[in-house]
């Protein structure tokens, strides 16, 4: 039996962490994306933020690594045109991640859960990986 891939939206901090620490929960999630074990959801503004943040000089990431990561997210996923929500979000710049996940039925994975409302579809990288491999 073939099961549908789990749907996820990745906050930018997950990508940063995956590139900084190759043996980490965020890196495990990126490997799931590369293997198409999970399916990403994204929008143009999310991709623009990924490109902006990951190209910042302070991180000194290799351009090829950044491009490979973003290409993998695009290849494994589907773009979403989410309607803006009216829910209160502590960090307004994170609304695009919340709205994309909420409108597409995806799970939002972030290292900054305090930037979002308390919702059952929002996970830290560690919680997502634990839940993914436990099959729940």
N, C-alpha and C positions, 0 to 999 in steps of 0.2 A: 504494500500500500504506500502511495506517495502522499506525504503531508505537505500542505502549502507552507511556504516559508513564512517565518515570523516577520511582522512588519515593524520597522524601527525608524525613528528620527534621531539623529546624533547631534547633540549640542557641540559646538566648536571645541569646548574644553576637552571633550573626549578625544578628538583628533589630535590636539596638542599633546595630551598625555600619552597617546599611543606612539607618537613620533619621539617623544622625550624618553620614554621607558619601554623598551621593546618587550620586556617580560612583565606585562601588567594586564589588569582587567581590560582597560581600553584597547590595548594591542590585541587581546584575544577577540574582542568584538570586531575590530577591523579585519582580523583573519576570517571571522564568520562572514563578513561582508564580501571579502575577496573570494571565498569559497561558495558564495551565493547560498549559504545556509540560512541567512536572514535577508530580507528585502528592504531596502531603504526607501524612504519617502523624503522628498526635498522640494524646495522651490528656488526660484532664481535668487531671492534675497539671502537664502541660506548659503547657496553656492558662492555668492559674492562675499559673504562674511568669511567663509572657509578660505577663499583665495586671499583676502585681505589679511586676516590674522596669521595664517600659516606662512605668509611671505614677509612678515615683519622681521627686521634685521636682528632684533633681540633674541629670536629663537635660532637663527642661523641654520634653518632646515634647508636641505638640498632641494632645489627646484624640481628635480626629477621625482623625489620622494613625495613631494606635495602633489604634483600632477598625477602620479600613480594612485595616490590615495583618493583624490577627488574623482578621477576617472573610474575607479572601482565603485565608488558610491553611486555615480551616475549609471554605470553598467548594471549594477545589481538592483537598481531602483526604478521608481516611477515619479515623475514630477507631479506636484500637487498645487492646485490653485485654491488655497484655503480662504474662506471668507474670514475677515477679522472678527475676533471674539470681543466681548465687552467685559469679560472677567478681569478682575484686578490682578495685575502681574507686578511683583516687586521691582523687577528690572524690565522696563518697557522694551528694551532692545532684544529681549528673549521671546517676545510675543510670537515672532515668526515660527519658532520651534514648537511652541505650545499649540498654536493654531494648526500647523501642518500635521502634527501628531493627532490632535483631537479630531480634526475633520476627516482624516484618512483611516482612523481606527488603529493607528500605530502606537507603539510604546516609545516614550521619550526617554532617552538615556542622557544623563547629565551628571557632572561632578558637582554641580551647584544646585541641589534640590531646593535650597532656600530662595532661589530666584523664581520659583514657581509655586502655584497653589498646591495644596496637599491633595493630590489626585492619585487614584490607584494605577494609572498607566504611566507614571513617572518613576524611573528607577535610577539608582546610582549604577555605575559600571559593575561594581562588585555584586550588587543585588541582582542585576540582570544576568550576569554570567552564572551565578549560583542557581538562579531560577531556570535558566536555559538548559543547563546540564542536568538539573534534577528532573526535567521534563514536565514542570508544572506551569 
